[in-house]
Amino acid sequence: MLRILSGGYEDAKEIMRDVKSLVEKMGIQVVGDDEVVLEDGVKWEGALKVVACDNSGNDKNIVFQDGV
C-alpha cells in the first residue's frame, strides 16, 4: 500500500502483477486477470455473500458464507 501511495508503481498493470503474486503465495489460485479460486477449489462467488449491516439496507458487508 505504501508503494502505491508514494507513486512507486508505473501503472495499474504493475500493481496487479504484485497483487496476483501475493495472493498466489497465500494459496489462492488466480485464473486469468481477475478470477480467483480458494484453496479448496471454491470460487469467490460461492464463498462470499453480501449482508445488510442495519435495517435500512444501505450499509452492507461482504462475509464468508457458512461452511467456507
Contacts in CASP RR format, 6 or more apart in sequence:
PFRMAT RR
TARGET T0000
AUTHOR 0000-0000-0000
METHOD contacts of the structure
MODEL  1
MLRILSGGYEDAKEIMRDVKSLVEKMGIQVVGDDEVVLEDGVKWEGALKV
VACDNSGNDKNIVFQDGV
3 9 0 8 1.000
4 15 0 8 1.000
9 15 0 8 1.000
9 18 0 8 1.000
16 33 0 8 1.000
20 30 0 8 1.000
23 30 0 8 1.000
23 36 0 8 1.000
24 30 0 8 1.000
27 39 0 8 1.000
28 36 0 8 1.000
28 37 0 8 1.000
28 38 0 8 1.000
28 39 0 8 1.000
29 36 0 8 1.000
29 37 0 8 1.000
29 38 0 8 1.000
29 41 0 8 1.000
30 36 0 8 1.000
30 37 0 8 1.000
31 37 0 8 1.000
35 43 0 8 1.000
36 43 0 8 1.000
36 44 0 8 1.000
37 43 0 8 1.000
38 44 0 8 1.000
38 47 0 8 1.000
38 68 0 8 1.000
42 68 0 8 1.000
46 65 0 8 1.000
46 68 0 8 1.000
47 64 0 8 1.000
47 65 0 8 1.000
47 68 0 8 1.000
48 62 0 8 1.000
48 63 0 8 1.000
48 64 0 8 1.000
48 65 0 8 1.000
49 62 0 8 1.000
49 63 0 8 1.000
49 64 0 8 1.000
49 65 0 8 1.000
50 60 0 8 1.000
50 61 0 8 1.000
50 62 0 8 1.000
51 60 0 8 1.000
51 61 0 8 1.000
51 62 0 8 1.000
51 63 0 8 1.000
52 59 0 8 1.000
52 60 0 8 1.000
53 59 0 8 1.000
53 60 0 8 1.000
53 61 0 8 1.000
END
